[in-house]
Amino acid sequence: MRFAFPLKSALVALLLATPILATAAGKCDRLVATGAADNPPFLWRDPQNPARLIGANADLLGQIADALGLKLDLLYTGDAAKALDEVRSGRVDVLADATLSLRRLEEMDFIHPGIVQLQTVAWVRNEPGFFYSSREDLRGRAGSVVATSRFGSEFDAFAKANLQLRQVADVNQGLQTLIAGGSDYLLHERYSMIAAADTQGTLGRIQRLEPPLMSRDMHLAISHDSACNDPWLRGQLARKMTELRAAGVPQQLVAHNLTVWKNQQSAPTGTLKK
């Protein structure tokens, strides 16, 4: 594992600067993982310990690590781009919320099956709306999209040629614009939208249009430069993911963490350390 640049957090720096131990069989006994820090219900910063991440993916990876007898450190390293950089470089072993792309296949090994399927859908106000059967039916209507959203080159080309999309700063602004009638629809991932709308108390005022505009799986992925990346670990991760998916565990954890997130947001506001 290479350690070129220490992270800001003293805890993170200490953990990442410590060589990962291996057993006589060559298996690591500790994994360091990270992911996007602002993506409930999947991952977000722990209000009680902002140096670490919690959420559905954290719970899932924790169950897998326990079953394999591994210690797990799921650390806050920044936003999605910074988390990806830490794993890409090998300073962190596992990306806990990876989505598949050709470039990332050159940098990480993706564990199959995926954790959950992410669905990007068009959200509308919960009232009589317009006929919808595909993305073609969004033509001529005013839409919104979060500025940081990434849908891929094919959809981006379609949207540029056919859709009227206004960028908003975040999903909360997009929700407010939609409910106020400033847009006809909002493009956003299903579970992330549920987390945001339920926290705002507006979930009952919106509905999603079916079918989704696109779907893709979220995976665990191991850095090619991780000292823990060996056939044994990849095989064990795939085996446990297969078992947990068959038992419906990822969906159960998503549902549970939607409630955890909502309860945290309605609790008295505390100071989150940066």
Salt bridges, closest charged atoms under 4 A:
ASP46 OD2 - ARG52 NE 2.95
ASP73 OD2 - ARG30 NE 3.10
ASP85 OD1 - ARG88 NH1 2.51
GLU86 OE1 - ARG91 NE 2.73
GLU107 OE2 - ARG88 NE 2.98
GLU107 OE2 - ARG103 NE 3.55
ASP109 OD1 - HIS224 NE2 3.36
ASP109 OD2 - ARG234 NH1 3.98
GLU127 OE2 - ARG125 NE 3.28
GLU136 OE1 - ARG139 NH2 2.51
GLU154 OE2 - ARG135 NH2 2.84
ASP198 OD1 - LYS262 NZ 3.36
GLU210 OE2 - ARG208 NE 2.85
ASP225 OD2 - ARG2 NH2 2.79
GLU243 OE2 - ARG239 NH1 3.02
GLU243 OE1 - LYS240 NZ 2.88
